[in-house]
Amino acid sequence: MPAYLPNTSLTSMSIGLKIFAYAQGRLQDSGKHKDVYYSNGQTSIGPTTRWRGKDLQPHAPKMFTPLAAASLGDARYLIYVDDENILHDAVYKDSEWKAGTLSQYRQGDQIGVRCAPYSKLAAATVTIDSKTIICRVSGDPPLYGTSLTALKPRPGITLEPSRNRESAITPEQSKIFPVVYLQWDTNALAYGQGKTIRPIPGLEEFGLSPHTSLTVVDDGKNLYCFYITNDNFVQMIHVDQGIAETVIDKVVSPTPRSAIASVMPLQQKDRIILFYQVWDTGDSEKVDIKAQTFSRLGGGVHDWQAGITTDLMDG
């Protein structure tokens, strides 16, 4: 079982009933850190290997890289940044991991997409012009270093029209751009599409703990958000029409500064998996990544119950 980097970024995704989660390996005795691992017990993701012998590999993930994951059909994409804060991707297809082409993306005379050093990442799969693509999200949010999490758009969660032309999004764009959730500079929960970001109407006074970790899932009708409170507990809320209601209070207490990630299997809307970091038992000072399962027992938005907790590598 790999040893994880303390405060590693976490990301997760699903294909059908299968769930995949990703985390970065921890420092070794040599002072070198290892690869990015995923949750089915495989050794590591080959293209993310940082060291081969004494050689630092080009375009390997930087320490504490942000992570994001999405899928196109059966292909899985893991997105990360290198020491120069350039976006890269590793692609799992035909039973093997290969380096992707994201770092070769051209913008005018510039090759590659450079993120801010503090930027987080989020990714979602959307359909544009009958083509399914992955949209990644990075950049300069209103709160530096805010968590980012993204969903496919649907009526009820997309941005409302605005009178401010500079922050407006067209009806066509709202149907195709992923919806990104993040934290506003007032600590309120905010959302965005395209280049438009603003606090969620009605939740301007719903303050989260500063620089909280947050993650969202959506079943097509109901939006659920997990975040870490000031007293270091994960809270589960339901968000609808400017109202945030508690679903489960004090879900679990992760390590301070733990990232969190969640996923609802595409073919199993009555199940949510939450990933978080905890200290290992004993004196090892290592961290474990846990997976907490939630099950919906009825048809109501509050009919969720926390279930079993397993290690990340148990899948």
C-alpha positions in Angstrom: 0.0 0.0 0.0 1.4 3.4 -0.9 2.2 6.0 1.7 0.4 9.3 0.9 1.8 12.8 0.9 0.3 14.7 3.9 -2.3 17.2 2.7 -2.3 15.6 -0.8 -4.8 16.8 -3.3 -7.7 14.3 -3.8 -9.9 13.8 -6.8 -12.4 11.2 -7.8 -14.7 10.1 -10.7 -16.9 7.2 -11.8 -17.5 5.3 -15.0 -20.7 3.3 -14.6 -20.6 1.7 -11.2 -16.8 1.9 -11.0 -15.3 4.5 -8.7 -11.8 5.9 -9.1 -9.9 8.1 -6.6 -6.4 9.6 -6.9 -3.9 10.9 -4.4 -0.1 11.8 -4.5 2.5 9.6 -2.8 4.5 10.9 0.2 8.1 11.8 0.8 10.6 9.0 1.0 13.7 8.8 3.2 15.7 10.1 0.3 13.6 13.3 0.3 12.1 12.4 -3.1 8.4 12.0 -3.4 6.7 9.3 -5.4 4.0 9.0 -8.0 0.2 9.6 -8.1 -1.7 6.6 -7.0 -5.2 5.5 -7.7 -7.7 3.4 -5.7 -7.7 -0.1 -7.2 -4.4 -1.1 -5.6 -2.1 -0.6 -8.6 1.4 0.5 -7.9 1.2 4.0 -9.5 0.3 5.9 -12.6 3.4 5.5 -14.8 3.5 9.0 -16.5 3.4 10.6 -13.1 6.6 9.0 -11.9 8.8 11.8 -10.7 12.1 9.9 -10.2 13.7 7.1 -12.2 16.9 6.2 -10.3 18.6 9.5 -9.7 16.9 11.3 -12.6 14.1 13.7 -12.2 11.6 13.1 -14.9 10.5 16.0 -17.1 6.9 17.1 -16.8 6.4 15.0 -13.6 3.9 16.4 -11.0 5.2 18.9 -8.6 5.0 18.3 -4.9 1.4 19.0 -3.6 0.2 19.2 -7.2 -3.5 19.9 -7.6 -5.4 17.0 -9.2 -8.5 16.7 -11.3 -10.1 13.7 -13.1 -12.7 13.2 -15.7 -13.6 10.6 -18.4 -14.4 10.3 -22.1 -16.2 7.1 -22.6 -14.0 4.4 -21.0 -10.9 6.6 -21.1 -9.9 8.2 -17.8 -8.0 11.5 -17.6 -5.9 12.6 -14.7 -4.9 16.3 -14.8 -2.0 17.8 -12.7 0.7 20.5 -12.9 4.5 20.3 -13.1 7.2 22.3 -11.3 6.6 25.1 -13.8 2.9 25.1 -13.1 2.1 23.8 -16.6 -1.0 21.6 -17.0 -0.4 18.0 -17.9 -2.6 14.9 -18.2 -2.2 11.2 -18.0 -4.7 9.0 -19.9 -5.8 5.5 -19.1 -6.9 3.8 -22.3 -6.5 0.3 -23.7 -5.5 -1.1 -20.3 -2.5 1.3 -19.8 -1.6 4.8 -18.7 0.1 7.1 -21.2 1.1 10.7 -21.2 -1.6 13.0 -22.7 -1.3 16.0 -24.9 -2.7 18.7 -22.7 0.8 20.3 -22.1 1.0 20.8 -25.9 -2.1 22.9 -26.1 -1.3 26.0 -28.1 -2.7 29.5 -27.3 -1.3 31.9 -30.0 2.5 31.7 -29.7 2.3 30.1 -26.3 2.5 26.3 -25.9 1.0 24.9 -22.7 -1.4 26.3 -20.0 0.3 27.9 -17.0 -1.6 28.0 -13.8 -1.1 30.3 -10.8 1.2 28.7 -8.2 -1.7 28.5 -5.7 -4.3 27.3 -8.2 -6.5 24.3 -7.6 -8.0 22.2 -10.5 -11.4 20.9 -11.4 -12.6 19.0 -14.4 -16.0 18.0 -15.9 -17.2 16.2 -19.0 -19.6 18.2 -21.1 -21.1 18.0 -24.6 -20.4 20.9 -27.1 -21.6 20.8 -30.7 -22.4 17.1 -30.4 -18.8 16.4 -29.2 -18.0 15.3 -25.7 -15.0 17.1 -24.2 -13.3 17.6 -20.9 -13.4 21.2 -19.5 -10.7 21.9 -17.0 -10.9 24.9 -14.6 -8.0 26.9 -13.2 -7.1 30.5 -13.0 -7.6 33.5 -10.7 -10.6 33.0 -8.4 -11.8 35.8 -6.0 -10.2 33.9 -3.0 -6.6 32.9 -3.7 -6.1 29.1 -3.2 -9.9 28.4 -3.0 -11.1 24.8 -3.5 -12.6 24.2 -6.9 -15.1 21.5 -7.9 -17.1 21.2 -11.1 -20.4 19.7 -12.4 -22.1 19.2 -15.7 -24.7 22.0 -16.3 -28.4 21.5 -15.8 -31.4 23.7 -15.2 -31.5 24.8 -11.6 -27.8 25.1 -11.0 -26.6 27.2 -14.0 -25.9 30.9 -13.6 -28.9 33.3 -13.8 -28.7 36.1 -16.4 -27.0 39.3 -15.1 -27.5 42.9 -16.0 -23.8 43.4 -15.8 -22.6 42.9 -19.4 -19.0 42.2 -18.2 -20.1 39.3 -16.0 -22.9 38.1 -18.2 -23.2 34.6 -19.6 -25.4 33.8 -22.6 -28.2 31.3 -22.5 -26.3 29.1 -24.9 -23.1 29.2 -22.8 -25.1 28.3 -19.6 -26.2 25.1 -21.3 -22.8 23.8 -22.2 -20.2 25.3 -19.8 -19.5 23.3 -16.6 -20.7 24.8 -13.3 -17.8 25.5 -11.0 -18.2 25.8 -7.2 -15.7 27.7 -5.1 -15.3 30.2 -2.3 -15.9 33.9 -2.6 -13.6 36.5 -0.9 -16.3 36.9 1.7 -16.0 33.2 2.5 -19.5 32.6 0.9 -20.2 29.7 -1.4 -19.9 30.9 -5.0 -20.4 29.4 -8.5 -19.3 30.2 -12.0 -19.5 29.4 -15.7 -17.1 30.5 -18.4 -15.5 33.7 -17.1 -18.4 34.6 -14.9 -18.1 34.0 -11.1 -20.3 35.3 -8.3 -21.8 34.3 -5.0 -24.8 32.0 -5.2 -27.9 34.2 -4.9 -29.5 33.9 -1.4 -26.3 32.4 0.1 -24.3 35.6 0.3 -24.4 35.4 4.1 -23.8 31.7 4.3 -20.1 31.9 5.3 -17.8 28.9 5.1 -14.7 28.6 7.1 -11.8 30.5 5.4 -10.1 28.4 2.7 -12.3 25.5 3.4 -12.1 22.3 1.4 -15.3 21.7 -0.5 -16.7 19.2 -3.0 -20.1 18.8 -4.7 -22.2 16.1 -6.3 -25.5 16.3 -8.2 -28.1 13.6 -9.0 -29.8 15.6 -11.7 -32.3 17.1 -9.4 -30.5 17.7 -6.1 -27.2 19.4 -5.4 -25.2 18.3 -2.3 -22.1 20.1 -1.0 -19.6 18.8 1.5 -17.2 21.3 3.3 -15.0 21.4 6.3 -16.3 23.7 9.2 -14.3 25.9 11.6 -14.2 23.1 14.2 -12.8 20.7 11.5 -15.8 18.6 10.8 -17.1 17.7 7.4 -20.7 19.0 6.9 -23.1 17.8 4.3 -25.7 20.3 3.0 -28.4 20.4 0.3 -28.4 23.6 -1.8 -31.5 24.7 -3.7 -32.9 28.1 -4.7 -30.6 30.1 -2.5 -31.2 27.9 0.6 -28.6 25.7 2.2 -30.0 23.0 4.5 -28.0 20.6 6.7 -28.3 17.0 5.6 -25.7 15.4 8.0 -24.0 17.4 10.7 -20.4 16.5 11.7 -19.9 13.7 9.2 -16.3 13.0 10.2 -13.2 14.9 11.5 -10.3 14.7 9.0 -6.8 15.9 9.5 -6.5 19.7 9.5 -6.1 21.1 6.0 -7.3 17.8 4.5 -8.6 18.0 0.9 -11.9 16.2 0.3 -13.4 14.7 -2.8 -16.8 13.1 -3.5 -18.4 11.1 -6.3 -21.9 9.8 -7.0 -21.7 6.8 -9.4 -23.4 7.7 -12.7 -25.6 4.6 -12.5 -26.2 4.6 -8.8 -27.9 7.9 -7.7 -28.6 6.6 -4.1 -24.9 6.4 -3.2 -22.1 8.9 -2.5 -18.5 8.3 -1.7 -16.5 10.9 0.2 -12.7 10.8 0.3 -10.7 12.5 3.0 -7.4 12.2 4.9 -6.8 11.0 8.5 -3.7 10.3 10.6 -2.6 6.7 10.7 -2.9 4.9 14.0 0.2 4.5 16.0 3.4 6.5 15.9 4.1 6.3 12.2 3.1 9.9 11.5 1.7 8.7 8.1 -1.6 9.6 6.7 -4.4 7.4 5.3 -7.0 8.2 2.8 -10.5 7.0 3.8 -13.6 6.5 1.8 -16.9 7.2 3.6 -20.1 5.7 1.9 -23.5 7.5 2.1 -26.7 5.7 1.2 -30.1 7.3 0.4 -32.8 5.4 2.3 -35.8 7.2 0.9 -36.9 9.6 -1.8 -36.3 12.8 0.3 -33.4 15.2 0.0 -32.5 14.6 3.6 -32.8 10.8 3.5 -29.1 10.1 3.6 -27.2 8.0 6.1 -23.5 7.6 6.6 -22.4 4.0 6.2 -19.2 2.1 6.1 -15.7 3.6 5.9 -12.8 1.9 4.1 -9.3 2.7 3.1 -8.8 4.3 -0.3 -6.9 1.4 -1.7 -9.8 -0.9 -0.9 -11.7 0.8 -3.8 
